[in-house]
Amino acid sequence: MLDIGGRSALATVISSMSESDMEEIIVVTGYHREEVEKETLRYGARPVFNESCESGMFSSVLAGVSAISEKIGAFFLLPVDVPMVRPSTLQNLKSFFSHNKGLDVVFPSFLGKRGHPPLISSGLVPEILQWDGNGGLRGLLSLHEEKALTVDTPDEGIVAEMNTPEEYSLLKILALNNGVPSEKECLALWEIMATPEVVRNHCRTVAKVVDSLSDHLKDRVPVDPPLLRMAALLHDMARSYPDHAVKAALQLDSWGFSPIADLVRFHMELPEEEPLLSGRSLLFLADKVTTGNRVTGLDKKYELMEHKFRPDPAALESAQKRLCRARETGLAFEKASGASLGDVLRKTHP
């Protein structure tokens, strides 16, 4: 019943499950039964009381598994002290289970560490109900590694528990930033996309530039600095793929980072109607003034582009058009901030 971002941990879990189109949500109750059942029913889930709750967690596993409908093909099992799992993570695990026939269990993983919740085939229900409890459910699932799949996710919530006051404090911070990936989640996305280190360094430099641009504009332009920073860190995460901006945006969308995806999708080419000062245009500008891990500015970038695309007039014209758009954004930045873009860039990366 502890508060997580304005609602209880239990309500947070039920809401995430509901958003992921679960057939049924069962909440196993025990301690403080009446209070927990009231919260369960309030959010549309079904409470099941564990009469043996004092004997340990596995007894609650048995109570929950015993209540599963026979028509269910697989089920998630999630302790309520891991409440920040993203709905998109649950949906992706369901997709992996559906597209890989014959699996007994799908585990989510974050930066190489398995987390919650496993997605378990209902074919294991009889074995679970007969299990002697040795090692808990984990002990039983360890016997099914040959038919297990581990899915790398960019979801820090799968490993964020609240067993201690310190963990609870960190989890509440994670809840406040639920729509924006954390630094660790950014690293996980780089790992999933196998982003080369040289590209990661470029992204870090672009992030420094957008930080400086945002700081100089402050409240004069409606942008979200933390969101813009993470978009900068992730804008080239799919650089090794064709149409990398679109590829990255699709990946970010699929993992529940749609606001970031919108910025990343247009970092190469802005829509014609895009305002000169917006989150999209600032990321576009920051990318254009950066070459590798160096802030070169627009004049130097123009020279580099002219040399690179000289054999291809059409590509050169396209590059010149993008840099012209960036220059217009730079002038708009100077007008709104009262600062010289060149001075800002030199201070950002001397």
N, C-alpha and C positions, 0 to 999 in steps of 0.2 A: 504493500500500500504506500510505499515511499514515493514522494513526488519526483517525477522525471519530466521536466519541461512543461509543467502546468497540469499534469495528470499522473495518475498512479502508474507504477511500473506495470502492473497487471493490465490496466487500460491501454498502455502503450503497446504491449505484446498483442493483445486482442485486436487492436486497430490495425497493426501491421499484418496480422494474419488475414483479417477481413479484406484489406486492400489487395491481398494476393490470391483472392478467389478460392479460399479454402471451402471444401464441402461442409465441414463441421469443425467447430473449435471446442475442445473439451478442456476444462480447467479442473485439475485435481486439487481438492481442498483438504485441509487438516487443521493446523493451528489457526485460531481466530476464524473458525468455519463460517459463522454467520456474516461477519464483515466481508470476508472474501467472496462468499456466495452472492451477497447483495451486489458487489461490484461486478462480478461475473455476469449476472443476469442483466445488469444495467447496460452492459455493452454487447448483449446478444449472444453470449457463449453459454455452454451447458456445464454446470458444476457437477462433479462427481466426488463424493466424499471418500477419503481413504481412512477406513476405520483402524488401520495399522500404522498410521502416520508416524508414531513414535519409534517405529522399528527401523526407520531410515528411508533414504530416497528411493531405493529400488522398490519398496512397497508402493510408492506413489506411481512408479513406472507401471507396475502390474495393474494398479487400479485404473490408470488411464488406458492402457492397452486393452484391458478387459472390456472397456466401454466402446471401443471402436466398432463402427458398423461393418458388417461383412462385405458390403459393396465397395468399401474403400480399398484402393489398390496400393497406397503407400501413405505414410504419415510422418509428420515432423514431430520431434520431441524436444521441447525447449524449456529449460529452467527459467523461472520468472526473474532470476537475478541476472539474466543476460537479455535485457529488454530492448536494446537498440539495434537489433538486426533489421536491415532495410527490407521493405517489401520487394524491391527489385532483386535482392539476393535470393529470397524465397522463390520468386518467379523463375530466376535463372536455374536454381537447383531443380525445380520441377521440370524445366525444359530438358536439362541434361538427363534426368531420370527417364523421361519419355522417349528420348532419342537414342538411348543406349539400352537395348533390351537385355534382360537377364540379370540386371543389377540387384543386389541385395540391399545396398546402402550407398548414399551419396553424402560425402562430407564436404562442408565448406572449409576453406583454408585462407588464412591471412598472413602474408609474408612468411610462408612456410610452416605456420602453426595451425593445426586443425582447431576448429571452433564449433559453435552451436548455430543452428540445430542440424543434426543428421536427418536425412530423409530416408526412411526405412521401409522396405517392401513389406506389405502385409503378409507376405508368405512366411515371414519370420515370427509372426504372432504366436503360433503354437509353441515354437522353441523358446520364445521369451517367457511365456507363461509357465513353462516347465523348468526354466533355468533355476539353479540352486542359489543364484545371487552372488556367486563367487566373482569378485571384481566388478560387480554391478553390471549394468547394461554394456559398459565399455568392454568388459571381459568377454561377453557373448559376441559382440560385434567384431572383436579381434579375430574370431574364428572364421570370419567371412571376408577377409582381405582380398581373396582372389576374385570376389564379385563386388568389390568396392571401388568407387571412383572418388577421387579428391579433386574438387574444383577450386582453383585459385580465384579469390574475390578481392575487390578493393574495399571491403566492408570491415572497418575496425570494430563495428558493433558485435561481430560474431565472437570476439575474444574479450569484450569489455564487460567485466563482471562487477558486482558490488557486494563483495564479501566483507569489506572493511570500509570504515569512513573515508579513507583516502581514495579507494576505488570508486566509491559513491560520488565523491566530489569531482573526480575526473570524468565520470560518466555523465554527470549533469552538464559539464562543459561540452562534451561531445553532442549532447542533445540540443544545446543551443546552436550548434553549427551543423545541424542535421542535413541541411540542403547544400552545404559546401564541404568538399572533401578535406580531411585533415592532412597534415604534412605526411603522416605515415600512409594514408590512403593514396596520396599522390605517388609515393614511392611504390606502392603496390601496383598501381596502374602502369607505371614505367616498367615494372617487372613483368607484368602480364603481357604488355605490348613489346617486350624485349627492346626498349628504347636504348640506343647506344649512348655511352657516357658523353661523347662529344655533343650529342643532341641535348642531353640533360643539362649540360653546362650552358648551352645556348638558351635553353628555357629559363634557367636560373638568372641569366643576365637580363632577358626580357622582363622577368618578374621584377627585378630591381628598377628597371625603367618605368614600368607601370606604377610601381610604388611611388616613385618620385613625381610622376605626372599627377597621380591621384592626390598626393599630399599638397601639391601646389594649387590644385583646383578646389580642394576641400569641399565645401557644400555648394559650390557654384554650378556644379554639373551633377545630375542624378545618376551617380555610379556607386557601386558597392565595392569598396577597395578590397576586402578579403576575397570576394568572389572573383574580382578581376585578377588578383594575384594568383589564385589557383588556376584560373584559365590560362594565364601566362605560363605557369609551370607545366601545363598539360597540352598547350596548343600544338606542339610538334611530337606528341607522344607516339604517333603512328607514322613518323617520318620515313620509316623503311618500307611503307606500303604505297601503292599507287593511290592517287586522290587522297592524300593523307589527312587533309582537313575533314573531309566527309567521313573517312574511316574512323577518325578519332571521335567525331561528333556522334556517330552511330554507337560506338562503344560506350561513350559517356551516357548517352540516353539509355542504353540497355541496363546500365548499373545504377540508374536513378539520379544522375547528375545533369538533368536537363538544362538548368540555367547556365552551367558551365559549357555544355554542349553547344548552346546557341552562340556563345562568344567564340568558341573554337572553330565552329563551322565557317565563320566569315573572316578569319584572321588573314587569309590570303587575298580575298576579293570582297570588298564591301558591296552591299546592294546599292543601287543608284540613289535610292531615296533615303539612305542612312544619314542622320544628322552628323555634322562635322565633329561634334563632341558628344560621345556616348561611350558606353562600355566597349562596344564593338570597335568603334573608330580609334579609341585609345590603345586597345590591344593591337589593332592593325598598324598604328603609327609606331608603337614600341617594337614591333617585329621588323618594320622597315628600316628603323635606324640602327638595327643590331645585325652584325655579321659574325657568325660563329659566337664566341664568347666575348666579343668586343663591341662597344658602342661606337659606331663609325659616323653616325649622322647621315643626313639625306644626301649631301653633296658627294661624299665618298661612296655612298651606296650607289648613286647614279653612275659614277665612274666604273665601279665594279660590274654593274649590270650591263653597261655599254660594252665592256670588254667581253663579258661572258656570252652575250647574245648577239654579238656583231655578225656571226655567220647566219643568223636566223632573224631576218627583219621583222617578221610577224611577232616572234617572241619578244624582240626588243621593244616593239611598239607597245605590246601588252605590259611589259615591265615599266616602261616610261609612264604609261597611263596610271599604274598603281602608285608609282612614286609621286606623280603629280597630285594624286588624291591625298597621299600622305602629307605632302607639303601644305595643302589646303588645311588639313587637320592641324598641322603644326602651327600655322598662322592663327587659326581659331584658338588654339591652346594659349598662345602668347597673348592674344587679346583678352581672353577670359581670366588668365592668371596674373597678367602684368609682368611675367617673367620671360626671359629669353630662353627659347628651346635649347639653343646651343649651350648656354651656361648651365642649364639643368642637366643636360646630358654629360657635360664635362665633370660636374660634381658627382653624378651618379657613377661614372666609370672613368676616373682620371686617366 
